[in-house]
Amino acid sequence: MPLPLTITETIVPEDEAVILDRLKDFNLETFGRSDKRDLFIPLHDDAGAVIGGLVGYTGRGWLYTAMLFVPETLRGQGLASRMLGMAEDEARRRGCIGAYIDTMNPQALRLYLANSYRVIGSLQHLEGGHAVTWLEKRFPPGDTSGE
């Protein structure tokens, strides 16, 4: 007899934690320990509050940038490129061979391309005519100095 399944729009945090814990256990058994380390480059306002920045992590030899946000009033000053460069330098120091990122924002896509990222895939025809694009940037072999 097949296991009964249901669909719901609500997930209880405890149930989500059970699934995440079991997935982590499976991944640990299958792939071994990860060397995942968080990476955060905050942008602060004059009062010291975080108003943007870069959030990511390094693991298994790669930098992943999960979020990159520059407030509109600070755009056009090269902050996004500086933060990407800082994150990449740190990733090299951590022994990474490259970086990857994804975006739906055409302006962000242009930024990443201008910073030597290359498209490795996309999902077209999202609602509203949007697309999500995945990009990578491989670091030169032997370049772990971060400089």
N, C-alpha and C positions, 0 to 999 in steps of 0.2 A: 504494500500500500504506500503510495507516495506521501512524503512529508507535506502537510498542509502549509501553504505560504500565504501571507497577506501583504498588502501595501499600505503604508501610512505616511503622512507628511510630518510626523512628529517622531523624534528620537530622544529618548530619555538619556541624559548624560551618562548615567551608570551603564546603560546598555551599549552606548558608543564606546565607553572605556573597555568593556569586555571584548568587543570586536577588535579594538586597537591593540589591546594586550595580547590577544591570541595571534593577530597578524605579526606583531613584533616578535613573538616567540617563534613563529613559523619562519620569518625572515632570518632570525638569528641562527636557527638550525640549518636553514638552507644556504645562506650566504655568508655566515660568520659575523663576527663583531664588526660594527661600523665605527669609523673614526669621526663620526659627525661632531662638528663643533659649530656653534652659532657664531654669527658675525653681524654686528649692528653698527651703523654709522648714522648717528642722529643729527638732525638739523634743529637748532634751538632758536627761539625768539630772544629778544632782549631780556625778558624776565626769566629765561632758562627753561621754558616749557618746550617740549618736543613738538615741532610743527611739520616735520617731514623726515625723510632720511631713506636709508637703504637697510633692508632686513634680509638676511640670507643665512646660508651655512655652507660649510665645506664638509665633504664626506666622500669616501671611496675615490679620492683623487680629483674631485670636481668641486667647483664653486657653483652654487645655485643661488641666484638672486630671486627671492620670492616677492619682494615689494620694493619699489623705488618711487618715491614721491617727493616732488619739489613744489611748494606752494606757488601759485600763479604769480604772486608779487616778487618772487625770487628767480623766476625762470629767465633764461637768456643770459645768465651769468656763468654758465659752464659748470654749475654745481653737480648736475647729474653725471656728467663725464668725469668730474673729479672723484665723486663717490665710487663710480664704477672702477676707476683706476686704483683707488685706495683698496677696494675689495679685492681686485685682481692681484695687486701687490701682496696683500696678506695671504691670499690663496696660494701664490707661488711660494711664499715663506713656509706655508703649511705643506708644501710638496705637491700641490695640485698640478694637473696637466692641462686644465682648461676650465672654462666657465660656460654655463648655460642659463637661459632666461626665456620667458614666454610673455607675449603681450597681445592685446586686442587693439591697442591704441596706435593708429598710424603715425602719430608724432613720435611716440616712443620707439616704434620700429625704425624710423629714420635715424634716431639717436643711436640705437644699437648698431645699425649698419655703419654709421659714421665712426663708431668705436671699434671697428674691425670684427664685429660679430657677423656670422653668415647664417642664412636661413637653412634649417635642416628639416622643416616640415610645417604644414599648416592645415587647418581645418576651416574650409570655406563654407559660405552660405549659412552662417548663423543668422538667427532672427535679426531683422534690421539691415541685412546685407553685410554684417560684420564677419571677421575672420579672426582666429587665434593663430599666432605664428610662434614657432619655437626656433631659437637661435643658439648657436654655440660659438665659442672662440677658443681655439687651441693655443696654448702658450708655446713659444719656441722650445724645442727639446733642450733639456739641461738648464733652463732658465728658472731657477728656484730662488733667486736672490730677492725678487720683489722690488727691484730697483729699475 
